[in-house]
Amino acid sequence: MKRMIGRVSFVLLMLILIGIIAIVVIKPSVFSTNQQADVSLVKDRLVELTELTTLKYEYSNVIVSRNSTKVPLVEIKIAEAIKLIEYSGYLKAGTDLSNMEVSYNDTTEQLNVTVPHSTILDNVANTDDAKVTDVKGTLFSDYPSQLIFDEINKEKAKMEKTKIEQGLLTEADERIEAFLTEFLKNSGYETVAIEFK
């Protein structure tokens, strides 16, 4: 009877040992497959955001626009019109997440995300609420309404260039990095590396 208990104990011990070895050998590949599926799921969720706007800059601007009517073939002004154009607008900066790359390093247990640098996603001037005031004008001064829109469009481009030079896109990149890091850590990844390309 003691021999039988000894053999059964030996067989149970061997089965437990084989089970432990199987878990140690097989488990990393199971985790790796699950990890890759998780990485793919995270990427799909982020791509659903498509364009991630991380920074919105609202502004209002005033333009002084001049137009004069001259006598043809002679450089004599017969009339001048001056308009004061007040309008507001906004710039949106962010990135296109459909071009991001996501990978997971099993050895360092780090999620690596590469996203494009921020760009201006939108530059809108609200022309519906624009106010145009006549500062100077006469009966003979002709001021085409298209000139108002042309002036606003020129100023929009200047505003965009100025804000980029002041670091708007750099700040948007910093916000994207903070957002993605927090989002991914909340998704269960302890170590996250964000790179911009």
C-alpha positions in Angstrom: 0.0 0.0 0.0 2.8 2.4 0.8 4.4 1.6 -2.6 1.1 2.4 -4.3 0.8 5.7 -2.4 4.4 6.4 -3.3 3.8 5.7 -7.0 0.6 7.8 -7.1 2.4 10.7 -5.3 5.3 10.4 -7.8 3.0 10.4 -10.8 1.1 13.5 -9.4 4.4 15.2 -8.7 5.5 14.5 -12.2 2.2 15.8 -13.7 2.5 19.0 -11.6 6.1 19.5 -12.7 5.1 18.9 -16.4 2.2 21.4 -16.0 4.6 24.0 -14.5 7.1 23.5 -17.3 4.3 23.8 -19.9 3.0 27.0 -18.4 6.5 28.5 -18.3 7.3 27.5 -21.9 3.9 28.1 -23.5 2.6 31.1 -21.6 4.9 33.7 -23.1 3.8 32.9 -26.7 0.1 33.0 -25.5 0.8 36.4 -23.9 2.7 37.6 -27.0 -0.3 36.7 -29.2 -2.7 38.4 -26.8 -0.4 41.4 -26.6 -0.3 41.7 -30.4 -4.1 41.5 -30.5 -4.3 44.2 -27.8 -1.9 46.4 -29.7 -4.0 46.1 -32.9 -7.1 46.9 -30.9 -5.5 50.0 -29.4 -4.4 51.2 -32.8 -7.9 50.6 -34.2 -9.4 52.7 -31.4 -7.0 55.5 -31.9 -7.4 55.5 -35.7 -11.1 56.0 -35.2 -10.2 59.5 -33.9 -8.7 60.1 -37.4 -7.7 63.7 -36.9 -6.9 64.5 -33.4 -7.2 68.2 -32.7 -5.2 69.0 -29.6 -5.1 72.7 -29.7 -7.6 75.4 -30.8 -6.5 79.1 -31.0 -9.3 81.6 -31.3 -8.5 85.1 -32.5 -10.1 88.4 -33.6 -8.5 90.7 -36.0 -8.9 94.2 -37.5 -7.8 95.1 -41.0 -7.6 98.5 -42.6 -8.1 98.1 -46.3 -7.6 100.9 -48.9 -8.8 101.1 -52.5 -8.5 104.0 -54.8 -10.0 104.8 -58.2 -7.6 106.4 -60.6 -8.1 108.1 -64.0 -7.0 105.6 -66.7 -3.6 106.2 -68.2 -2.8 108.9 -65.7 -1.7 108.4 -62.1 -4.3 110.7 -60.6 -6.6 109.5 -57.8 -10.1 110.7 -58.1 -11.5 108.8 -55.2 -10.2 106.7 -52.3 -12.1 104.2 -50.1 -10.9 103.0 -46.7 -12.7 100.2 -44.9 -12.2 98.9 -41.4 -12.8 95.1 -41.4 -13.3 93.3 -38.1 -13.6 89.6 -38.0 -12.9 86.6 -35.8 -11.5 83.1 -36.5 -9.7 80.1 -35.2 -6.8 77.8 -35.9 -6.9 74.1 -35.1 -3.7 72.1 -34.7 -3.3 68.4 -34.4 -2.3 65.2 -36.2 -3.7 62.6 -38.5 -3.8 59.3 -36.5 -4.5 57.2 -39.6 -0.8 57.4 -40.4 0.4 56.3 -37.0 2.4 53.1 -36.4 2.1 51.0 -33.2 4.4 48.2 -32.1 5.0 46.3 -28.8 8.4 45.2 -27.7 8.1 41.9 -25.7 11.5 42.1 -24.1 11.2 45.6 -22.7 7.4 45.4 -22.4 7.1 48.8 -24.0 4.5 50.1 -26.4 6.0 52.2 -29.2 3.8 54.7 -31.1 5.0 56.8 -34.0 2.7 59.6 -35.1 3.1 62.4 -37.7 4.0 65.8 -36.4 1.2 68.2 -35.8 -0.1 70.4 -38.7 -2.7 73.1 -39.0 -6.0 71.1 -39.5 -8.2 74.1 -39.9 -7.9 77.9 -40.4 -11.3 79.5 -40.4 -12.3 83.1 -40.5 -15.9 83.7 -39.6 -17.0 86.0 -42.4 -20.6 85.8 -41.5 -20.0 87.9 -38.4 -17.5 90.2 -40.0 -18.1 94.0 -39.6 -17.1 96.3 -42.3 -17.1 100.0 -41.5 -16.6 102.8 -44.0 -13.8 105.1 -42.7 -13.5 107.1 -45.9 -15.4 107.0 -49.1 -17.0 109.1 -51.8 -19.5 108.7 -54.5 -16.8 107.8 -57.0 -15.0 105.3 -54.9 -15.6 101.8 -55.9 -14.9 99.1 -53.3 -15.5 95.6 -54.6 -16.8 93.2 -51.9 -14.4 90.5 -53.1 -11.6 92.7 -51.9 -12.9 92.3 -48.3 -12.6 88.5 -48.6 -9.2 88.7 -50.3 -7.9 90.9 -47.4 -9.3 88.4 -44.8 -7.7 85.5 -46.6 -4.3 87.3 -46.7 -4.5 88.0 -43.0 -5.5 84.4 -42.2 -2.4 83.1 -43.9 -0.3 85.7 -41.9 -1.9 84.7 -38.7 -1.2 81.0 -39.3 2.4 81.7 -40.1 2.8 83.9 -37.0 1.3 81.3 -34.7 3.5 78.5 -36.1 6.5 80.6 -35.5 5.3 81.2 -32.0 5.3 77.4 -31.3 1.6 76.4 -31.9 2.6 73.1 -33.6 5.2 72.3 -30.9 2.6 72.8 -28.2 0.1 70.6 -30.2 2.8 67.9 -30.4 3.3 68.1 -26.6 -0.4 67.8 -26.0 -0.7 64.8 -28.4 2.2 63.1 -26.5 0.5 63.7 -23.1 -2.9 62.5 -24.4 -1.6 59.3 -26.1 0.6 58.5 -23.1 -2.3 58.8 -20.7 -4.7 57.0 -23.0 -2.4 54.1 -23.5 -1.4 53.8 -19.8 -5.2 53.7 -19.0 -5.4 50.9 -21.5 -3.0 48.8 -19.5 0.4 49.6 -20.9 2.9 50.6 -18.2 5.7 51.8 -20.5 4.8 53.9 -23.5 7.1 55.7 -26.0 5.7 58.3 -28.3 7.8 59.4 -31.3 7.1 61.9 -34.0 8.0 61.5 -37.6 
